[in-house]
């Protein structure tokens, strides 16, 4: 009996000790957690290293492409631009192409574009970037078989060098304005002629961009250093940029907390894990891409305009924004977001949430008892999963039943095989690329649109001089036509969220120019490293 | 013994052909392929998609595609990745040692924890250690590896800041830093292994300790160490060897998710990207290697039986 009592006492003691040890561990852990570096370190360190968390291999099984000619996705421009820069910058905010390596450009006629480079441009290896080098690079890309090139690239005929800083792009057929986006893309990235001739660009990429290649540790780290002779070097306010691989989600948050990265794009659902800590801050902005439902106006039930209008009026976009992005995104009604020069309030107004009107429109269309359709979403993309789930409830309130299906190969299932009536996905790039979804011959043209009126409006958009009143009018006309005919249902501009260590870096003014829904791209011009 | 090994190795060949064919069929059953993405995604035109399909032989029948792949595979050429255009064989050669290193480290954790725990539990069934061990092993088996991985990162990398939360350093570059980076993923993977091993060993050892020859050994005054380690453990090890072989195969498969969480550039992330983007040669190559590993391990287990139990050799 006594022996049993002793055993029980020992067990109790062991139990108590275990609890004490666990509690102690937690205390140590929480005290370590509580230690937060503070102090005022506001001065910028121009030689500081910024560690940015990204998925270095997230876009394809390819690791990272360093040669524009062999890169396989459009999005590679985001990584390549660090090293090579682009001739122009996309007209995402102002509608104008901004000068990059090229100081200016002129659309001479429908088949000719003249580009003037900045003077005294040099590559990282010290060679001069002149018109000859630019011409050679563009032709090298053109002659490289690459199925991921923009189809407009096939329109290139020849390049004439007019002077050391000027060259002329000749096209085989009219389409000069349709070619302009390529001056801000991989197709016209300029590589060092010596490195290209040596065939070493994949191992040691040499361009004339803001950062020189430092090292690449497979799927771990891409280290870049500031190029002091970059044409816009004063905008590069960091000495080194380390792109550190970290998987989005909990591992990215852990990397921020550890901290093995200073800045990283995080999802809205991860904000809670970062917010509230002294050493970490969160910055958010609605991105330029949008979530939308693509439908076909020639197929039932969407062959009736009133059904399409009812669909749009049944959506409470503010509620969607709250559910999907905790209110950090923005409602979307057209191809351009609020704050951009092409935003048209009247288009937003005509699509406002009005369930009563939605029901009335459905009844007028002959669907008093309701209507149903299916939509496809990309599997494993939480934003569209949440969006369509909420959408399902909102639409049900007015009598629209929606069946949600998931696809691992959206492009094939929706654009090619048409397995569902509609598709609900994010469109990453805004602006001129929106028109592709209605352009004849493109896979993303779900409905096979070849509407002469819409084609003319699109041509007007492409042909308008960037930044001109005519361009504004052309965009307004295009967006109005799309909204009047309800050819696509816009839902939300996703939220771009980044977390950063405020004691080490300042990233509060980051811009989501290229970020898209994943907040992947780094706006390095808005980020600085603090001294200390 | 030689005949046994030769017979086992010969049996691998038809098995590998069958498995690789079934994987090919399974991929073919999934609608669509990578051609739209490769042809430019939303920018793709039907003409370009057709070109890509022709270029990559995706327009051929499944049997033609498989025949083409098999012809290369028998010569050690697993084809090229559809996206990276790199040779799958060389990609795997680069990544497989990383994955095997992680699986090996996880197995080491499993053995290091599982064997002593199993022995201690079996020596005093229903004792305090046994109860604690059974509770712990139930938890170890129940907790998913990816969840444990995140908990370990939060505790050891975020809160205590003892180990890095992610990343990888090759062993031959810096063994100590390799160990630092591999520790958490190995524990995350090895916990299940340890728990499972411990339970199997406990059950087997309890049975063996209850046999007449062990009782005789006790009666003759043999020491605990002599009886348990020399006499009982050897016989109890036979079912454990089977479990160990199965576990190693399982561990190699489990590295896929854990490598992704810890950003380890092994077979896992390579395989995941391939699945997402329908990169058939990569999927096929990785699955083939995983299957080959499982078959080799199973063969090794059979051979080990021969050493542990002479009756197996005779049969």
Interface residues (C-beta under 8 A of the other chain):
Chain A: X7 X10 X11 X14 X28 X29 X30 X32 X33 X57 X60 X61 X62 X63 X70 X72 X73 X74 X147 X148 X149 X150 X151 X218 X219 X220 X244 X245 X246 X247 X250 X251 X254 X255 X257 X258 X260 X408 X409 X411 X412 X413 X415 X416 X417 X419 X427 X433 X436 X437 X441 X442 X443 X444
Chain B: X30 X31 X32 X33 X36 X37 X38 X39 X40 X41 X42 X43 X44 X45 X46 X48 X49 X51 X52 X55 X81 X82 X83 X84 X85 X86 X94 X128 X150 X153 X154 X155 X157 X158 X159 X160 X161 X164 X165 X166 X167 X168 X260 X261 X262 X263 X265 X269 X270 X273 X274 X276 X277 X278 X279 X282
